[in-house]
Amino acid sequence: MASDTPPVVFDDDNPEWTAEDFARARPISDFPALAKAFPNGSRPVGRPKGSTTSNKTQVTLRLDNDVLARWRATGLGWQSRINEALRKVAP
């Protein structure tokens, strides 16, 4: 008979934290040299903070794989370039 509960995995190299571990924990900002070693360092993850109002709407759009690959190959900002191209051809 199969169990719905996954097995507990014990890892001596990475034990489960205790309440004492959490009490001693410090944010990575307390270690600037260490923070620089991570790609996002001290940068927040996600969309930039700003106005809660936006003139954009998130949509789902299906594109041919080759079309999407060509846009992505243009590098960072490819979504904005698609937006500008659509703006130019919009009726």
N, C-alpha and C positions, 0 to 999 in steps of 0.2 A: 504494500500500500504506500503510495507517494504522499509525502508531507507537503503542506502548503507553506510551511515555514522554512526559509533557507537555513542551511547549517551555519552555526557560529564558527567563524574562522579566527583562530588565535595567532597573532603575529608578535613574536618576542621582540622584533626590531621596531615595531610600531604599536605599542600597547594602547588600549583604550584609556582616554584621559579620565582622571579622577577630578573631584571637586577641587582638590588642592592644586592640581595642574592648571585648571581654569583660573583659579585665584591668582596664580603666579604669572599668568600669560600677559604679554605686553604687545602692543600693536607694532607692526613692522616699521611704522614711522619713527619709533624709538631707535631704530638701527639704520641710519641713512645709507651707509655703505652697502649693507645687505639689500636694501630696497632698490638701489641702482642696478643690482644684478638681475632683477626681474624685468621683463619687457614692459610691463605697465607701470613699474616703479611706483611712483606716487600719483600717477594719473588715474583718475576715476575711469571705471569701465562703463561702457554704454553711451547713449546719446548725450551730447553736451547739455548742461543745465542752461536754462534760459526761460524765455516766455513760455507760459503754459499754452498759449494759443499758437497755432501754426497754420500756415496756408498750404500745408501738404497733408495728403491722406495716404495711409498705407494701403496698398492693394496687392493682390496676387495676380501675376501675369505669366502666362505660359509662353515661352519663347523657344524657337528651334535651338538645339544644342550648339550648332555651329555659329549662330548669331550671338548667343550668350558668350561663347568662348572668345569670339572676336572682341566684344566689348570689354570683357574681363582682362583680356590681354593688353588693353590700353593702360592698365594700372589703376592705382587708387583714384577714386572719384568717378569711376565708370558709370555709376548710377546717376550722378548729376549730369554727365554728358548725355546719357540716354534721355533724361528729362529735357535738356536743352534741344536735342534733335527732334523730340516729339513736339516741343513748343514751336519749332520752325515750320513743321508740316501740318500743324493743327489747323482745321478750317476756321 
